């Protein structure tokens, strides 16, 4: 699957959630999708949690 197919599927899930259950269910599903994507990147090793925490705390910049 390429990124376009995954993006279209995610958008379809979000739109159907909004239509069927309303805005707050949509927001909850979107948040769960973001958390799941972040967890997947951590497991794959594509997201360095320590570096991200340092950036949030202001200890290291991206430049």
Secondary structure, DSSP 4 states (H G I P E B T S, - for coil): --HHHHHHHHHHHHHHHHHHH-HHHHHHHHHHHHHHHHHHHHHHT-S-HHHHHHHHHTS----
